[in-house]
Amino acid sequence: MDPQERTRVEQYLKSKFKTPNLTIRARPQKKDSAEVYLGEEFAGVLSRDDEDGELCWHFTMTVLEGDLDE
């Protein structure tokens, strides 16, 4: 994912989730995905999908049971 693309998706997610603390960071070994952070906390992975001729992004977030007790 190039920097321009990350910026566009980041702006969308900041607006959608109403948080200025969200950032999307490049993954050193992967070109088709990036990491999503809320502040300094890892929130999930953003994957790029352009297989069916239509470009889209998938945001995957894992919630651990222990996180629910915080």
C-alpha positions as CSV (number, residue, x, y, z in Angstrom):
1,M,0.0,0.0,0.0
2,D,1.5,3.3,-1.0
3,P,1.6,6.3,1.3
4,Q,-1.1,8.2,-0.6
5,E,-3.4,5.3,-0.4
6,R,-2.8,4.9,3.3
7,T,-3.5,8.6,3.9
8,R,-6.8,8.4,2.0
9,V,-8.0,5.4,4.0
10,E,-6.7,6.8,7.3
11,Q,-8.7,10.0,6.7
12,Y,-11.8,8.0,6.0
13,L,-11.4,5.8,9.1
14,K,-10.7,8.8,11.4
15,S,-13.9,10.4,10.2
16,K,-15.9,7.2,10.4
17,F,-14.7,6.2,13.9
18,K,-14.6,9.9,15.0
19,T,-11.1,9.7,16.4
20,P,-8.0,11.7,15.5
21,N,-5.7,9.2,17.2
22,L,-6.0,6.6,14.5
23,T,-3.0,6.0,12.3
24,I,-2.2,3.6,9.5
25,R,1.5,2.5,9.4
26,A,3.3,0.6,6.7
27,R,4.4,-3.0,7.3
28,P,8.1,-3.5,6.4
29,Q,7.7,-7.0,4.9
30,K,4.2,-6.6,3.4
31,K,3.1,-4.4,0.4
32,D,-0.5,-5.4,0.3
33,S,-1.4,-4.5,4.0
34,A,-0.7,-2.0,6.7
35,E,-1.2,-1.8,10.5
36,V,-3.9,0.3,12.2
37,Y,-3.1,1.9,15.5
38,L,-5.2,3.9,18.0
39,G,-2.6,6.1,19.7
40,E,0.3,3.7,20.3
41,E,-2.0,0.6,20.7
42,F,-2.1,-1.9,17.8
43,A,-5.8,-2.1,16.7
44,G,-5.7,-4.4,13.6
45,V,-4.6,-5.0,10.0
46,L,-5.8,-3.2,6.9
47,S,-5.6,-5.3,3.8
48,R,-5.8,-4.2,0.1
49,D,-8.0,-6.2,-2.2
50,D,-8.2,-5.5,-6.0
51,E,-8.7,-9.0,-7.3
52,D,-12.2,-8.7,-8.8
53,G,-11.5,-5.5,-10.6
54,E,-12.9,-3.4,-7.8
55,L,-10.4,-1.9,-5.3
56,C,-11.4,-2.2,-1.6
57,W,-9.8,-2.5,1.8
58,H,-10.6,-4.9,4.7
59,F,-10.0,-3.9,8.3
60,T,-9.5,-6.9,10.6
61,M,-9.5,-6.3,14.4
62,T,-9.2,-9.1,16.9
63,V,-10.8,-8.6,20.4
64,L,-9.3,-10.8,23.1
65,E,-11.5,-11.9,26.0
66,G,-9.1,-10.3,28.4
67,D,-9.6,-7.0,26.6
68,L,-13.2,-7.0,27.6
69,D,-12.4,-6.9,31.3
70,E,-10.4,-3.6,31.0
